[in-house]
Amino acid sequence: MSEHIKCLIIGSGPAGYTAAIYAARANMAPVMYMGLQPGGQLTITNDVENFPGYADGVNGPQMMEDLKRQAARFGTDIRYGIATAVDFSVQPRRVTIDETVELTADAVIIATGASAKWLGIPSEARLNGSGVSACAVCDGFFYRGQDVAIVGAGDTAAEEATYLANLCRKVTMIVRKSEMKASKIMQQRVLDNPKIEVLFNTVTDEILGEHSVEGVRVKNVLTHETREIPLTGFFVAIGHEPNSKIFQPYLHHDEQGYLKTVPGTSKTNLDGVFACGDVQDYTYRQAVTAAGSGCMAALDAERYLAASGIH
């Protein structure tokens, strides 16, 4: 099977759906393949309270369903499927879906997002969304005045620990090694904060709680002693991995794999290929910034198609 598409959007979530809304309204006949996790990371987020327009907050999956319906309303062809290979050395660009469907596209918008790295323990997956989170900025508000823990040692972990300390009664920071990887200034902010306790040489043994987080059992890697800490929120800040592997042979990217775009645009190093959302944003990673960059990608694609004489 082979098909030619005017505007192909790879991936869903706030970036992909916003790109689809704008592209459809501009008569670009967008086709979206939703990817491995339709709706993106927000589908595993219970409550979203920081997206404009939802005065009472919104359930993450419901918000993604709202965006999907809005994109479909304007004519986006939304399909299940995963991009498994691309050939961006030719024009029109070639994309393979589910290893069998061959597509060509005049414009490609990449909105494949990034996946949080997890510890990989069963209780973490079981309690994900019930006290376990990979985004302190998204979910820290729900733990005001409570005790929480955060795992990680880099700048993001240090920044999120400081953020949580402004909201929570106490923050326990779990660091595997004898020192943090964070920059000196970020380390100092953590160490100087009386509401943050740093446990060095420590790993998470188990997250405790049946239906929601009630505590964490940690183990000292030097003494092998374990202890249980009562708390209600457990944040994982050991990094994100952009879903960009199949694009990397063709598109400029940083050492972590985030796709590089021309500053102030969604343009990549290849004409007609655009990137938006968390696959190219290692700084903010918020639903609202992803949506904004999805808008940019659709507008950039529209202008590219017009300049190329493609109608």
C-alpha positions as CSV (number, residue, x, y, z in Angstrom):
1,M,0.0,0.0,0.0
2,S,1.3,3.5,-0.9
3,E,-0.3,6.8,-0.4
4,H,0.6,10.5,-0.9
5,I,-0.3,13.0,1.8
6,K,0.0,16.7,1.6
7,C,0.6,17.3,5.4
8,L,1.5,14.3,7.6
9,I,1.5,14.7,11.3
10,I,3.4,12.0,13.2
11,G,2.3,11.8,16.9
12,S,-0.5,13.2,18.9
13,G,-0.6,15.0,22.2
14,P,-1.1,18.8,22.6
15,A,1.5,19.6,19.9
16,G,0.2,17.2,17.3
17,Y,-3.5,17.9,17.9
18,T,-2.9,21.7,17.8
19,A,-0.9,21.3,14.6
20,A,-3.8,19.3,13.2
21,I,-6.4,21.9,14.1
22,Y,-4.5,24.7,12.4
23,A,-3.5,22.6,9.4
24,A,-7.1,21.4,8.8
25,R,-8.5,24.9,9.1
26,A,-5.9,26.0,6.5
27,N,-7.2,23.3,4.1
28,M,-3.9,21.3,4.2
29,A,-5.8,18.0,4.5
30,P,-3.7,16.7,7.4
31,V,-3.4,13.1,8.2
32,M,-2.3,12.2,11.7
33,Y,-0.8,8.9,12.9
34,M,-1.2,8.9,16.7
35,G,1.8,6.9,17.6
36,L,2.6,4.4,20.4
37,Q,0.8,6.5,23.1
38,P,-2.2,8.2,21.5
39,G,-2.6,11.5,23.3
40,G,0.9,11.5,24.7
41,Q,2.0,11.8,28.3
42,L,-1.1,13.6,29.4
43,T,-3.1,10.3,29.0
44,I,-1.4,9.1,32.2
45,T,-2.0,12.4,34.1
46,N,-5.2,12.5,36.2
47,D,-5.7,16.2,36.8
48,V,-4.5,19.1,34.6
49,E,-5.0,22.5,36.3
50,N,-2.4,24.6,34.5
51,F,-3.8,24.6,30.9
52,P,-5.6,27.8,30.1
53,G,-9.4,27.6,29.6
54,Y,-10.1,24.9,32.1
55,A,-11.2,26.9,35.2
56,D,-11.9,23.8,37.2
57,G,-9.1,21.7,35.9
58,V,-9.5,18.7,33.5
59,N,-8.7,15.0,33.5
60,G,-5.7,14.5,31.2
61,P,-7.2,11.8,29.0
62,Q,-10.4,13.9,28.7
63,M,-8.4,16.9,27.6
64,M,-6.7,14.8,24.9
65,E,-10.1,13.5,23.8
66,D,-11.3,17.1,23.5
67,L,-8.4,18.1,21.4
68,K,-8.8,15.0,19.2
69,R,-12.5,15.8,18.6
70,Q,-11.6,19.4,17.8
71,A,-9.0,18.3,15.2
72,A,-11.4,15.7,13.7
73,R,-14.2,18.3,13.5
74,F,-12.1,20.4,11.1
75,G,-11.3,17.4,8.9
76,T,-8.1,15.9,10.2
77,D,-7.8,12.2,9.2
78,I,-6.8,10.7,12.5
79,R,-5.4,7.2,12.3
80,Y,-3.9,4.6,14.6
81,G,-0.3,3.6,13.7
82,I,3.3,4.1,14.5
83,A,6.0,5.6,12.2
84,T,8.6,2.8,12.1
85,A,11.0,4.2,9.4
86,V,11.6,7.3,7.4
87,D,13.6,8.3,4.3
88,F,14.1,12.1,4.4
89,S,16.8,12.0,1.7
90,V,14.2,12.2,-1.0
91,Q,11.3,14.5,-1.8
92,P,8.5,14.0,-1.3
93,R,9.6,12.6,2.1
94,R,9.0,8.9,2.7
95,V,7.5,7.5,5.9
96,T,6.7,3.9,6.8
97,I,3.9,3.2,9.2
98,D,3.7,-0.1,11.2
99,E,6.5,-1.5,8.9
100,T,4.0,-2.1,6.1
101,V,2.3,1.1,5.0
102,E,4.4,3.3,2.7
103,L,3.6,7.0,2.6
104,T,5.0,10.1,0.8
105,A,4.4,13.6,2.2
106,D,4.9,17.1,1.0
107,A,5.2,18.4,4.5
108,V,5.9,16.4,7.7
109,I,5.2,17.6,11.2
110,I,7.0,15.6,13.9
111,A,5.2,15.6,17.2
112,T,6.4,12.4,18.7
113,G,7.1,13.8,22.2
114,A,9.4,12.5,24.8
115,S,9.0,9.7,27.3
116,A,9.9,10.0,30.9
117,K,12.6,7.6,32.2
118,W,11.3,5.5,35.1
119,L,13.0,3.5,37.8
120,G,11.3,0.3,36.5
121,I,9.9,-1.1,39.8
122,P,6.4,-2.6,39.8
123,S,4.9,-0.3,42.5
124,E,6.0,2.8,40.4
125,A,3.9,1.6,37.4
126,R,1.0,0.5,39.6
127,L,0.8,3.9,41.4
128,N,1.5,6.1,38.4
129,G,-1.0,8.9,38.5
130,S,-2.0,8.0,42.1
131,G,0.9,9.7,43.8
132,V,3.7,8.8,41.4
133,S,4.6,11.5,38.8
134,A,7.4,12.5,36.4
135,C,6.5,16.2,36.4
136,A,6.8,18.3,39.6
137,V,5.7,21.4,37.8
138,C,2.6,19.7,36.5
139,D,1.6,17.9,39.7
140,G,3.4,19.5,42.6
141,F,0.4,21.8,43.3
142,F,-1.7,18.8,44.5
143,Y,0.8,18.1,47.3
144,R,0.8,21.5,49.1
145,G,1.7,21.1,52.7
146,Q,2.5,17.4,52.3
147,D,5.6,15.3,52.5
148,V,7.0,14.2,49.1
149,A,10.1,12.5,47.7
150,I,12.0,13.1,44.4
151,V,14.5,10.8,42.8
152,G,17.3,12.3,40.7
153,A,20.6,14.0,40.8
154,G,20.8,16.4,37.8
155,D,19.8,20.0,37.3
156,T,16.1,19.0,36.6
157,A,15.9,17.1,39.8
158,A,17.5,19.9,41.8
159,E,15.2,22.5,40.2
160,E,12.1,20.4,40.8
161,A,13.1,19.7,44.4
162,T,13.4,23.4,45.0
163,Y,10.1,24.0,43.3
164,L,8.4,21.3,45.5
165,A,10.0,22.8,48.6
166,N,8.0,26.0,47.9
167,L,4.7,24.0,48.1
168,C,5.4,21.0,50.3
169,R,6.1,20.6,54.0
170,K,9.2,18.4,53.4
171,V,11.0,17.1,50.3
172,T,13.2,14.1,50.5
173,M,15.7,13.9,47.6
174,I,17.0,10.4,46.8
175,V,20.4,10.4,45.2
176,R,22.1,7.1,44.1
177,K,25.7,8.4,44.4
178,S,27.7,10.3,46.9
179,E,27.2,13.6,45.0
180,M,24.8,15.2,42.6
181,K,25.3,15.7,38.9
182,A,23.6,19.1,39.1
183,S,25.5,22.3,38.5
184,K,27.1,23.8,41.6
185,I,24.7,26.6,42.0
186,M,21.7,24.2,41.8
187,Q,23.3,21.9,44.3
188,Q,23.8,24.7,46.7
189,R,20.2,25.8,46.4
190,V,19.1,22.4,47.4
191,L,21.6,21.9,50.2
192,D,20.8,25.4,51.6
193,N,17.0,24.8,51.7
194,P,15.9,23.6,55.1
195,K,12.8,21.9,53.7
196,I,14.9,19.5,51.5
197,E,16.7,16.5,53.0
198,V,19.1,14.8,50.6
199,L,19.8,11.1,51.0
200,F,23.0,10.3,49.2
201,N,24.1,6.8,48.3
202,T,20.5,5.8,48.4
203,V,18.1,4.0,46.0
204,T,14.4,3.4,46.0
205,D,13.6,-0.1,47.2
206,E,9.8,0.1,47.0
207,I,7.0,2.7,46.8
208,L,4.5,1.9,49.5
209,G,0.7,2.1,49.3
210,E,-2.1,0.0,48.0
211,H,-4.3,2.6,46.1
212,S,-2.2,5.7,46.5
213,V,1.3,6.5,47.7
214,E,1.7,6.3,51.4
215,G,5.4,6.1,51.7
216,V,8.7,4.9,50.3
217,R,11.2,2.3,51.4
218,V,14.8,3.3,50.6
219,K,18.1,1.4,50.8
220,N,21.6,2.7,51.5
221,V,23.8,1.2,48.8
222,L,26.8,1.2,51.2
223,T,25.3,-0.2,54.3
224,H,22.4,-2.0,52.7
225,E,20.2,-0.7,55.5
226,T,16.6,0.1,54.6
227,R,14.2,2.6,56.1
228,E,10.6,3.6,55.4
229,I,9.6,7.3,55.0
230,P,5.9,8.3,55.2
231,L,4.9,10.6,52.3
232,T,2.1,11.1,49.8
233,G,3.9,12.1,46.6
234,F,6.8,10.4,44.7
235,F,8.4,12.3,41.8
236,V,10.8,10.7,39.3
237,A,13.3,13.2,37.8
238,I,15.9,11.0,36.1
239,G,15.4,12.4,32.7
240,H,13.3,12.2,29.5
241,E,14.1,10.5,26.3
242,P,12.9,12.2,23.1
243,N,11.1,9.8,20.7
244,S,13.3,10.8,17.8
245,K,15.5,7.8,17.0
246,I,14.2,7.1,13.5
247,F,14.7,10.8,12.5
248,Q,18.2,11.2,13.9
249,P,20.1,10.1,10.7
250,Y,18.5,13.0,8.8
251,L,17.8,15.7,11.3
252,H,20.1,17.7,13.5
253,H,19.8,16.8,17.1
254,D,21.6,17.4,20.4
255,E,23.5,14.7,22.4
256,Q,20.3,13.6,24.2
257,G,18.4,13.2,20.9
258,Y,16.2,16.3,21.0
259,L,15.6,17.6,17.5
260,K,17.0,21.0,16.7
261,T,14.8,23.6,15.2
262,V,15.7,27.1,13.9
263,P,15.2,29.4,16.9
264,G,11.8,31.0,16.9
265,T,10.4,28.5,14.4
266,S,9.6,24.8,14.1
267,K,11.9,24.3,11.0
268,T,14.4,21.6,11.1
269,N,17.5,21.4,8.8
270,L,15.4,19.9,6.0
271,D,12.9,21.8,3.9
272,G,9.3,20.7,4.6
273,V,10.1,18.8,7.9
274,F,9.0,20.5,11.1
275,A,9.3,19.5,14.7
276,C,7.1,20.6,17.7
277,G,6.4,19.7,21.2
278,D,8.6,17.7,23.6
279,V,10.6,16.0,20.9
280,Q,12.4,19.3,20.4
281,D,11.8,21.0,23.8
282,Y,14.1,19.9,26.5
283,T,13.5,23.1,28.6
284,Y,9.8,23.6,29.3
285,R,8.0,20.3,28.4
286,Q,4.5,21.7,29.3
287,A,1.2,21.1,27.6
288,V,0.7,24.7,26.8
289,T,4.2,25.2,25.3
290,A,3.7,22.0,23.3
291,A,0.4,23.3,21.9
292,G,2.0,26.7,21.0
293,S,4.8,25.0,19.1
294,G,2.2,22.8,17.3
295,C,0.6,26.0,16.1
296,M,3.9,27.2,14.9
297,A,4.6,24.0,13.0
298,A,1.3,24.1,11.1
299,L,1.8,27.8,10.2
300,D,5.4,27.1,9.1
301,A,4.2,24.1,7.0
302,E,1.4,26.1,5.4
303,R,3.9,28.8,4.4
304,Y,6.3,26.2,3.1
305,L,3.6,24.5,0.9
306,A,2.4,27.9,-0.4
307,A,6.0,28.9,-1.3
308,S,6.5,25.5,-3.0
309,G,3.4,26.0,-5.1
310,I,1.7,22.9,-3.5
311,H,-2.1,23.3,-3.3
